[in-house]
Amino acid sequence: GDRPPDIICVQEGLASRDVISPVGFTKIVCAGQRGIAQSVREMVYSDAPTLKGCEEAVHSQLLCNQIYMREGCSWQFVDSGAIQISSDLLLDGQGGRAEGPLAIRSMVWVKLRRPGTSGPCVYVMCTHITGGRFEDQFFVQQLAHERFQQPDRIINFFNERPEASADDVGILLGDFNATTEYTSPGPMSGYFKASIAKSEGVISDAVRNGVETNLEELFKEYMISPFKAIQEKHGWTMAYTQDEVGVTSGFGHLIDHMALSCPRNVVSAETIYFTNQKFGDQPRDTELPLTDHNSVKAIFRIC
């Protein structure tokens, strides 16, 4: 288009594949190449139906976060890296669920500044935090705290950055597997009632922990806990709302977010359609669905 992005952030990319370089982007950082990633099989907890949905050749390949930078853009690369943000938790199975270590989650980052200047620097931090249809089944098992800790660790990384300047800007973005607010009725509550509340494993966890009568409230806490860390604890601001950009999941809600360390003018934010809605007999948004999420393109006025 007329204003191509300077930075593209990818979640659930294959470390072995580079599909953006042919259109003028350079892979700056990849969690798989930094050793902070697991295979497709491990990330879906060896779920057979899910694995059948993709080529067998990719089952053993690393699934990870990546950041690409447009060749010739007006930013100077300074540094990049990756950190693990998930804890070494063990998930207790039962009820037909998988069990074992919580899948590894990472954050990849790139530090940029305008050429010929000393700052301010911009840290773009790309992540995909714990959650989704496999891990949601374990939400009673300390996962609300885990989902709070993961963005908290990312923001602490930014706060503790070396050679920090007061006017540096942090942009945290990615797939948070939840809307910023939980309403009933609403998409998250509907998902809870349809897919979570009746799960044998969830019921078993609830009985074991004595929380049968408070289950949806605990699920609400689990879903919105990342935003309590981002907004309430650290005071970061969200860049856009669903009213402004629409939905990013194929199930009718906004779960892909961007947050800023300090208020900055959002010049524009728009959805780029890569998927269609799965319910409600709605018109197609795209004739070439590539994934189960839409992308959001945002332009910020930094300096």
N, C-alpha and C positions, 0 to 999 in steps of 0.2 A: 504494500500500500504506500501512500504518500509519507506516512510516518512509521517506518518499521521499528520494532523494539530494539533497544540497545542490548538488553539482557533477556534471555529466555530461561526460565526455571522449569525443570522437569521433575515430576515425581513418578516413581515406578518405571523408570527407564531401565533398559538392559545395558549393563556395563560394556557388553561386547558389541553393541550397535551404536552407530552415530548417524542419525537420519537427518540432522539439521545442518551439518557442515556443507553439504552440496548447495545449500541456498545462502551461503555466506556467513556462517557462524562458526566460531571456534569453541570447542569444549574446554572450559577453563578448569572445572573441578568435577570429579565423579566420586561418590562415596565408595563405589565398588573398587575403583582403582586405588583408593586410600585404605582399603581393607576394613571398611565399616559397612558391611552389607551381607546379606544372605541370599541363597538361591531362591528362585521362584517357588520351588517345592517347599522350602522351609517357611517362606513368608505366608503361604496359604495353609500351613500346618498339614501338608500332605493330603489335602482334601481332593479326593478322586474326581468328582464332577468338575471342579474348577480346573484341575490339571488337564482334563479331557478337552477343555475349551481352548487350549493353546498347543502349539507344536511341541511334540515330545522333546525335540532338540533343545528347547529353551528351559526345560524343567530344572536343569542343573546350573543354569546361568544366573549371575548375580542381578538382583532387582534393587534399584537404588535411586537416590536423588542426584541430580546433575544441574550444572549451570553452564550456559553458553553465552558468548559475547559476540555481538555483531562486528565483523571486520570493518575497520574504518569508522567506527562510531566515535563520538566526541568525548569519550572517557578513557582515562589511562588506567591500565591494570596495575595494582600495587601488590596484592597478596591474595591468597586463597587457602582454604583448608576444609576439614571435615571433623566433626566430633560425634561421638555416640551420645544420644540423649535418653535412651531407654535404660531401665534398671534390669538387674539380673534376677527377675522374678520367675518363679515356677508356677505354671498354671495347673490347678488340680482338675482333672478331667471329670468323669462321671456324667451320666445322662447322655451318652453318645458323643461327647465332645472330645476333641484332641486334648492331649496333656503334654506338659514339658515346658521348656524355657519360653518366655515371652519373646516374640520375634524382635530382632534388633531394629531400632529406629535411629535415624541419623539426621544431622543438619549439615549441609554444605554451605560455604560462604565465599564471597568474593569482596575484596576491598578495592574501591575505585576512587579516583579524584580527577578533577579537570587538569589537562596537560598544562604545564608551566605554572601550576599553583601548588601551595603546600596544604591546601584544604579549602573547604571542609571535605572530609572523606565520607563516602557512602558505603555502608556494609549491607549487601543483599544476602539474606539468609533464607535458604530454601529447605523445607522440611515436610514430612508426612508423619503425623504423630499416631500413636497407638489408637486403634479403634477400627470400626468396620464390622462386617457381619460375623467374622470369626471371633474377634476379641470382645465384642459387645456381649457375647454370651457369658463372659467371665467378670462382668462389671462389679459384682458383689465382692470379688477378691482383690480389694485394694486398688482397683484400676482408676477410680476417680482421683485418688492421690497421684497415681502414676501420670495421668493425663494433665494434672496440674503441674507436676514437676518438669515435664518435658519442655514446654515453652519457658518455664521459669529458668531452666538450665541454659536455654538459648539466650535469654535476655541477660542473664548473669555473665555469659560469655561476652556479650557486647559491652556490658558495663565494666568488665575487667580487661578490655582490649588494651594492648600496649600503645604507647604514644598517642593517647586519647586527646582529642580536642573537644571543647564544649559544644562546638557547632557541628560535630560529626552527626550523621543521620543513620539510623538503623531501620531497615525494612525487612520485616519478618513475614514470610508468605508460605503458603502451601495448602495441603489438604488436611483439614482438622476433623473430618468425619462428623461434623455437627454444625448446626446453626448457632449463632451467638446467643439466641434466646430460645427458651423452651416454653411453648404454650400448649394448653389443652382445651379444646382440640387443636391439633397442629400436626405437622409432618413427623416430628420426633415422637410425639405422644402416640400417633397412629402406628408408627413403626414399633414402638414398645408393645402396644396391645396386640399387634398382628404377629410379631416375630420373636419377641423377647419374653413376655410375661408367661407364656405357656410352655416355654422351653423346660424340659425335664431337668437339665443341668442347672438352670437358673433357680428353679423351684427348690432343688436340693441344696444349693448354696444358701438360699433365703432361710430355709428351715434350720440349717446348721448354724446360721448366724442370728436366728431369731428376728428376722426383719420382714416376715411375710406380709405384714400389714402396711409397710412403708416402702414397698418395692419401687413404685414409680417415682416417688420423691428421690430415692437413691439413684435411680437411673437418670433423672433430671440433673442431679449433682454431678454425676459421671460425665454427662454430655457437655455441660457448660463449664466444667472446671478449667479447661485451658484458657477461657476468656476471663475468668476470675484472676488467673495469674497475670495475663497480659494487661488487662484494663484496671482491675482493682488493686492488685499488688504493685504493679510497675508503672501504671499510669500511661501506658501506650494507647494510641488512638487507632480505631479501625478506619481503613481507607474508603470503604464503600459499604452499602447495605444491599439487601435483596431488592428493595424498592428501586434502587438506582441501577443495578446491573442485571437483575433477574436471577435465574437459578443456574447452578453449575453442575448439579448431579442429575442423573437420568430419572430421579425419583421426586423431582419437584421442589428442591430447596437449595439454598446457598451454603455450601460446605467448604469452599475454597476461598481463603481470606488473605488479606494483607493488613499488616499493622505497622504503625510508624512510631519511632521513639519520641518524636516531637512533632507538633502540628506542622504540616507542610501543605501548600496549596496543591490539591489534586486537580490537575488540569482537565483530565477526563478519565473515565473508567468505563469499559464496555466489554460485553461478552462476545467471544468468538465461538461459534457453535461447532462442536466436535461430536455431539451426541444428540439423540432425540429422546423425548419423554416416553417413559415406559407405561404410564397409566393415564387414563382419562381420555383416550381417543383424541389426542391433540394433534394438530397439524405438524408435519415434519419441519424441524428447524434446519436440517441439512440433508442433502442427498448422498453425502459421503461420511457416514459416522465412522470415526477413527478410534473412539474410546468410550468410556461411560461417564466422562466428565466434559464440561465445557471449559474453555480457557477464559481468563480475564486479562485484558490488556489495560494497564494503567499508566498514565503519564503524570509525573510529579515535577513541580517546580522546586528544585533543590537550592539553587543559588543564582 
